[in-house]
Amino acid sequence: MRRAFGALVVIGALAAVPVAIRAQAEQTWKGAISDSKCNGKHPAGEHDGKKMTDTDCTAVCVKKGAKYVFVSEGKVFQLANQSSKQIAAHAGQQVELTGTLKGDTITAKQMKAAK
């Protein structure tokens, strides 16, 4: 009985391995690089009544302490690599982002302007 139970535990543990591997596989999403204050919405007149582009708004919010986020299909993902020049260069823009997802955080590997 103990051997059978032990075998089931080992099989169960091995069955969980592909799930962990899939969670770390690179994926590609379409969405926008935004900031944690606006989460992709960028209200008009938010910065002292000034009209700004999404790119300018994201830059101002990040300078004021917000973090870069990725917004895709209404869901907001945290970005692990905040100091990435690639993320900063695409701030406020629609992109195709390739990276790995863990929980609600994406580690961005590459991105390009969305088609």
C-alpha positions as CSV (number, residue, x, y, z in Angstrom):
1,M,0.0,0.0,0.0
2,R,2.8,2.4,0.9
3,R,4.6,1.7,-2.4
4,A,1.4,2.4,-4.4
5,F,0.9,5.6,-2.5
6,G,4.5,6.6,-3.0
7,A,4.3,5.9,-6.7
8,L,1.2,8.1,-7.0
9,V,3.0,10.9,-5.2
10,V,5.9,10.7,-7.6
11,I,3.6,10.5,-10.7
12,G,1.6,13.5,-9.4
13,A,4.8,15.5,-8.9
14,L,6.0,14.7,-12.4
15,A,2.6,15.6,-13.9
16,A,3.0,19.1,-12.4
17,V,6.4,19.7,-14.2
18,P,5.0,20.5,-17.6
19,V,2.7,23.1,-16.1
20,A,5.7,24.9,-14.6
21,I,7.6,24.7,-17.8
22,R,4.6,26.1,-19.8
23,A,4.4,29.0,-17.4
24,Q,7.9,29.9,-18.2
25,A,7.6,29.5,-22.0
26,E,8.0,32.6,-24.1
27,Q,4.7,34.0,-25.4
28,T,3.8,37.0,-27.6
29,W,1.0,39.4,-26.8
30,K,-0.4,42.6,-28.5
31,G,-1.1,45.6,-26.3
32,A,0.3,48.9,-25.0
33,I,3.2,49.9,-22.8
34,S,1.6,52.2,-20.2
35,D,2.2,53.3,-16.6
36,S,0.8,52.0,-13.3
37,K,-1.0,55.3,-12.6
38,C,-3.0,55.4,-15.8
39,N,-3.2,51.7,-16.7
40,G,-3.6,52.5,-20.4
41,K,-6.4,55.1,-19.9
42,H,-4.4,58.4,-20.0
43,P,-7.2,60.9,-19.0
44,A,-7.3,64.2,-21.0
45,G,-6.0,67.1,-19.0
46,E,-4.5,64.9,-16.3
47,H,-1.3,66.8,-16.0
48,D,-2.1,70.4,-15.0
49,G,-4.8,70.5,-17.7
50,K,-2.3,69.9,-20.5
51,K,-3.2,67.8,-23.5
52,M,-0.6,65.0,-23.9
53,T,-0.1,62.0,-26.1
54,D,-0.1,58.6,-24.5
55,T,3.7,58.5,-24.9
56,D,4.1,61.9,-23.1
57,C,1.7,61.0,-20.4
58,T,3.4,57.6,-19.7
59,A,6.8,59.4,-19.6
60,V,5.6,62.0,-17.1
61,C,3.9,59.4,-14.9
62,V,7.0,57.2,-14.8
63,K,9.1,60.2,-13.9
64,K,6.7,60.9,-11.0
65,G,7.2,57.3,-9.7
66,A,4.8,55.2,-11.6
67,K,6.0,51.9,-13.0
68,Y,5.8,50.7,-16.6
69,V,3.0,48.2,-17.2
70,F,1.7,46.3,-20.2
71,V,-2.0,46.5,-21.0
72,S,-3.5,43.7,-23.3
73,E,-7.2,43.0,-23.8
74,G,-8.1,45.0,-20.8
75,K,-5.7,43.2,-18.4
76,V,-2.8,45.0,-16.8
77,F,0.4,43.1,-16.4
78,Q,3.4,44.3,-14.4
79,L,6.7,44.4,-16.2
80,A,9.7,42.9,-14.4
81,N,12.5,44.7,-16.2
82,Q,11.6,48.3,-15.4
83,S,15.0,49.7,-16.4
84,S,14.8,48.3,-20.0
85,K,15.6,50.9,-22.6
86,Q,13.4,48.9,-25.0
87,I,10.4,49.4,-22.7
88,A,11.1,53.1,-22.3
89,A,11.4,53.5,-26.1
90,H,8.0,52.0,-26.6
91,A,6.2,53.9,-23.8
92,G,2.6,54.8,-24.7
93,Q,2.7,52.8,-27.9
94,Q,0.9,49.7,-29.2
95,V,3.4,46.8,-29.4
96,E,3.9,43.1,-29.9
97,L,5.7,42.0,-26.7
98,T,7.5,38.6,-26.4
99,G,8.5,37.4,-23.0
100,T,7.7,35.1,-20.1
101,L,4.7,35.3,-17.8
102,K,4.8,34.4,-14.1
103,G,1.7,35.3,-12.2
104,D,0.7,38.8,-13.4
105,T,4.3,39.8,-14.2
106,I,5.9,39.7,-17.7
107,T,9.7,39.7,-18.2
108,A,9.9,41.3,-21.6
109,K,12.5,39.8,-24.0
110,Q,11.7,41.8,-27.1
111,M,9.1,44.1,-28.5
112,K,8.2,45.7,-31.8
113,A,5.6,48.2,-33.0
114,A,2.2,46.4,-33.4
115,K,1.0,45.9,-37.0
